[in-house]
Amino acid sequence: FVPQAYQLLVGAYARAQNWAKVMESADRAAALPKADNKLKAFAYENAMVAGQQANNFEKISEYGDKLLAVDSNNLNAMIILSSMIPERLPTDDAGKKAALQKASDLATKAMAGVQQFFGQPKPANVTDAQWSQEKANLEGQLHGTLGFIRLNQQDYAKAIEEYDAALKIVPKDGVAHFRLGLAYQFQASDASKLLLESINAENAAKMARADQVQIDELVAKRQGLEADAGGKRDKAVDELAKAVALGGVVGQPARGQLEK
């Protein structure tokens, strides 16, 4: 009866929102000599959620990894870990790269897991609308997670693609609008550097009285880059303005970027 008693204890502390005791009881339950993977998974999942509620990143990571060690397809662990890792990245390049790759692998696997889970028959007490909405919410969350991962990897085109997908599901997600605005802002900055190089090349060709065909080609290139840089800047402004309008935790940071 001891494992069952520990399971009841972990659940009771969770309902009481005593997060420290949830984690303590979970550790004791998992350390039982006869604790099987089912009990360990129950304990670690509750402890991971307790770490999340206590805003303790180290505990979320610790229990999430332990949970995946005994249940490699645990959807909750993959979703939580993949979203938390990019928020607390190591400062060294190698550590940052490894952490982002781990988060990317978890989020990608979780997306496949969502498709598989919701491909099953829905529970009888859940309506079709609720079932579809829950699936959409999880997909939107994972697209947002993948968008933030790609943003940190400086793959701005992929970040934009993921945030666009997330915002189709949850249009009023201020964080997604803010980070999408940042992706466009970085793209606009890169495009501006190319534009400056193009302007210098065009001016140099004109000063050297180069062949008119060459000058025309340089002018066309410069005009294309002007349109590209301007378009990305305008999209950055639009997304940052939406984030400011929606407010929340990103309202002020978005305003700062928008004013810049």
C-alpha positions as CSV (number, residue, x, y, z in Angstrom):
1,F,0.0,0.0,0.0
2,V,3.0,2.3,0.4
3,P,3.3,3.3,-3.3
4,Q,-0.4,4.0,-3.5
5,A,-0.2,6.1,-0.3
6,Y,2.6,8.2,-1.8
7,Q,0.5,8.7,-5.0
8,L,-2.3,10.0,-2.8
9,L,0.1,12.2,-0.9
10,V,1.6,13.8,-4.0
11,G,-2.0,14.4,-5.4
12,A,-3.1,16.0,-2.1
13,Y,-0.2,18.4,-1.9
14,A,-0.8,19.3,-5.6
15,R,-4.5,20.2,-4.9
16,A,-3.4,22.2,-1.8
17,Q,-0.9,24.0,-4.1
18,N,2.0,23.2,-1.7
19,W,4.6,23.0,-4.4
20,A,7.6,22.4,-2.2
21,K,5.8,19.4,-0.6
22,V,4.7,18.1,-4.0
23,M,8.4,17.9,-5.1
24,E,9.5,16.5,-1.8
25,S,6.9,13.8,-1.9
26,A,7.6,13.0,-5.5
27,D,11.3,12.5,-4.8
28,R,10.4,10.1,-1.9
29,A,7.8,8.2,-4.0
30,A,10.3,7.8,-6.9
31,A,13.0,6.6,-4.5
32,L,10.9,3.7,-3.2
33,P,12.6,0.3,-3.8
34,K,9.6,-1.0,-5.6
35,A,8.6,2.2,-7.5
36,D,7.7,1.2,-11.1
37,N,7.9,3.6,-14.1
38,K,4.2,4.3,-13.8
39,L,4.6,5.7,-10.2
40,K,7.8,7.5,-11.2
41,A,6.1,9.1,-14.2
42,F,3.2,10.2,-12.0
43,A,5.6,11.7,-9.3
44,Y,7.9,13.4,-11.8
45,E,5.0,14.9,-13.8
46,N,3.4,16.4,-10.7
47,A,6.8,17.6,-9.5
48,M,7.5,19.2,-12.9
49,V,4.2,21.1,-12.8
50,A,5.0,22.1,-9.2
51,G,8.3,23.5,-10.4
52,Q,6.5,25.4,-13.1
53,Q,4.0,26.8,-10.6
54,A,6.9,27.8,-8.3
55,N,8.7,29.5,-11.2
56,N,11.7,27.3,-10.6
57,F,13.4,26.7,-14.0
58,E,16.0,24.3,-12.6
59,K,13.3,22.0,-11.1
60,I,11.2,22.1,-14.2
61,S,14.2,21.0,-16.2
62,E,15.3,18.4,-13.7
63,Y,11.9,16.7,-13.3
64,G,11.1,17.1,-17.0
65,D,14.2,15.2,-17.9
66,K,13.5,12.5,-15.3
67,L,10.0,12.1,-16.6
68,L,11.1,11.7,-20.2
69,A,13.7,9.1,-19.0
70,V,10.8,6.9,-17.8
71,D,8.2,8.0,-20.4
72,S,9.9,9.2,-23.5
73,N,6.7,10.1,-25.3
74,N,5.2,12.2,-22.4
75,L,3.5,15.0,-24.3
76,N,3.2,17.3,-21.3
77,A,6.9,17.1,-20.6
78,M,7.9,17.8,-24.2
79,I,5.6,20.8,-24.4
80,I,6.7,22.4,-21.1
81,L,10.5,21.7,-21.5
82,S,10.6,22.9,-25.2
83,S,8.9,26.2,-24.2
84,M,11.0,26.8,-21.1
85,I,14.5,26.0,-22.5
86,P,14.6,29.0,-24.9
87,E,13.7,31.3,-22.1
88,R,16.8,30.4,-20.0
89,L,19.6,29.8,-22.5
90,P,23.2,29.3,-21.5
91,T,25.6,32.2,-22.2
92,D,28.2,30.2,-24.0
93,D,27.7,29.5,-27.7
94,A,28.1,25.8,-27.5
95,G,25.7,25.5,-24.6
96,K,23.2,27.8,-26.3
97,K,23.3,25.8,-29.5
98,A,22.9,22.5,-27.7
99,A,20.0,23.8,-25.6
100,L,18.2,25.2,-28.7
101,Q,18.6,21.9,-30.5
102,K,17.2,20.0,-27.6
103,A,14.2,22.4,-27.4
104,S,13.7,22.1,-31.2
105,D,13.8,18.2,-31.1
106,L,11.3,18.2,-28.2
107,A,8.9,20.7,-29.8
108,T,9.0,18.8,-33.2
109,K,8.3,15.5,-31.5
110,A,5.5,17.1,-29.4
111,M,3.9,18.4,-32.6
112,A,3.8,14.9,-34.0
113,G,2.5,13.6,-30.6
114,V,-0.3,16.1,-30.7
115,Q,-1.3,14.8,-34.2
116,Q,-1.2,11.3,-32.9
117,F,-3.1,11.9,-29.7
118,F,-5.9,13.9,-31.4
119,G,-6.1,11.3,-34.1
120,Q,-7.7,9.0,-31.5
121,P,-11.4,8.9,-30.8
122,K,-12.3,11.7,-28.4
123,P,-13.6,11.0,-24.9
124,A,-17.4,10.8,-24.7
125,N,-17.7,13.7,-22.3
126,V,-15.9,16.1,-24.6
127,T,-17.6,17.9,-27.5
128,D,-16.2,18.0,-31.0
129,A,-15.7,21.8,-30.6
130,Q,-13.8,21.3,-27.4
131,W,-11.6,18.5,-28.9
132,S,-10.8,20.6,-31.9
133,Q,-10.1,23.7,-29.8
134,E,-7.7,21.9,-27.5
135,K,-5.8,20.5,-30.5
136,A,-5.6,24.0,-32.0
137,N,-4.4,25.5,-28.7
138,L,-1.6,23.0,-28.4
139,E,-0.5,23.4,-32.0
140,G,-0.5,27.2,-31.6
141,Q,1.6,26.9,-28.5
142,L,4.1,24.7,-30.2
143,H,4.3,26.9,-33.3
144,G,5.1,29.8,-31.0
145,T,7.7,27.7,-29.2
146,L,9.3,26.8,-32.5
147,G,9.2,30.4,-33.6
148,F,11.1,31.5,-30.5
149,I,13.7,28.7,-31.1
150,R,14.2,29.8,-34.7
151,L,14.4,33.5,-33.6
152,N,17.2,32.5,-31.2
153,Q,18.9,30.5,-33.9
154,Q,18.7,33.7,-36.1
155,D,16.7,31.8,-38.7
156,Y,14.3,34.7,-39.1
157,A,12.5,33.3,-42.2
158,K,11.6,30.1,-40.3
159,A,10.7,32.2,-37.1
160,I,8.2,34.2,-39.2
161,E,6.7,31.1,-40.7
162,E,6.1,29.6,-37.2
163,Y,4.7,32.7,-35.7
164,D,2.4,33.2,-38.7
165,A,1.1,29.7,-38.1
166,A,0.7,30.4,-34.3
167,L,-1.2,33.7,-34.9
168,K,-3.7,32.0,-37.3
169,I,-4.8,30.0,-34.3
170,V,-4.5,32.6,-31.6
171,P,-4.7,36.0,-33.3
172,K,-4.5,38.0,-30.0
173,D,-1.2,36.5,-28.7
174,G,0.8,39.6,-27.8
175,V,4.0,37.7,-27.2
176,A,3.8,36.1,-30.7
177,H,3.2,39.5,-32.3
178,F,6.1,41.0,-30.4
179,R,8.5,38.3,-31.4
180,L,7.3,38.3,-35.0
181,G,8.0,42.0,-35.0
182,L,11.5,41.4,-33.8
183,A,12.0,38.8,-36.6
184,Y,11.0,41.3,-39.2
185,Q,13.1,43.9,-37.5
186,F,16.2,41.7,-37.7
187,Q,15.4,41.0,-41.4
188,A,15.0,44.7,-42.1
189,S,18.4,45.4,-40.5
190,D,20.1,42.7,-42.6
191,A,18.3,44.0,-45.7
192,S,19.4,47.6,-44.9
193,K,23.1,46.5,-44.8
194,L,22.7,44.9,-48.2
195,L,21.0,48.1,-49.5
196,L,23.9,50.2,-48.3
197,E,26.4,48.0,-50.1
198,S,24.2,48.2,-53.2
199,I,24.1,52.0,-53.0
200,N,27.8,52.2,-52.6
201,A,28.4,49.9,-55.6
202,E,26.0,51.9,-57.7
203,N,27.6,55.2,-56.8
204,A,31.1,53.8,-57.5
205,A,30.0,52.6,-60.9
206,K,28.6,56.0,-61.8
207,M,31.8,57.8,-60.6
208,A,33.8,55.4,-62.7
209,R,31.5,56.1,-65.7
210,A,30.9,52.4,-66.1
211,D,28.9,50.8,-68.9
212,Q,25.2,51.9,-68.8
213,V,24.0,48.3,-68.8
214,Q,26.0,47.7,-65.7
215,I,24.7,50.8,-64.0
216,D,21.1,49.9,-64.9
217,E,21.6,46.5,-63.4
218,L,22.9,48.1,-60.2
219,V,20.0,50.6,-60.1
220,A,17.5,47.8,-60.5
221,K,19.2,45.8,-57.7
222,R,19.2,48.8,-55.4
223,Q,15.5,49.5,-56.0
224,G,14.6,45.9,-55.3
225,L,16.6,46.0,-52.0
226,E,14.9,49.3,-51.1
227,A,11.5,47.7,-51.5
228,D,12.5,44.6,-49.6
229,A,14.0,46.6,-46.6
230,G,11.0,49.0,-46.5
231,G,8.5,46.1,-46.6
232,K,10.2,44.3,-43.8
233,R,10.4,47.5,-41.7
234,D,6.7,48.1,-42.3
235,K,5.8,44.6,-41.2
236,A,8.0,45.0,-38.1
237,V,6.1,48.2,-37.3
238,D,2.7,46.5,-37.8
239,E,3.5,43.6,-35.5
240,L,5.1,45.7,-32.8
241,A,2.1,48.1,-32.9
242,K,-0.3,45.1,-32.4
243,A,1.8,43.9,-29.4
244,V,1.6,47.4,-27.9
245,A,-2.2,47.5,-28.4
246,L,-2.6,44.1,-26.8
247,G,-0.5,45.0,-23.8
248,G,0.5,42.4,-21.3
249,V,4.0,41.5,-20.4
250,V,5.4,42.5,-23.8
251,G,3.5,45.8,-24.0
252,Q,6.4,48.0,-22.8
253,P,9.3,46.2,-24.6
254,A,7.2,46.3,-27.8
255,R,6.7,50.1,-27.4
256,G,10.4,50.6,-26.9
257,Q,11.2,48.7,-30.1
258,L,8.4,50.5,-32.0
259,E,9.7,53.9,-30.9
260,K,13.2,53.0,-32.1
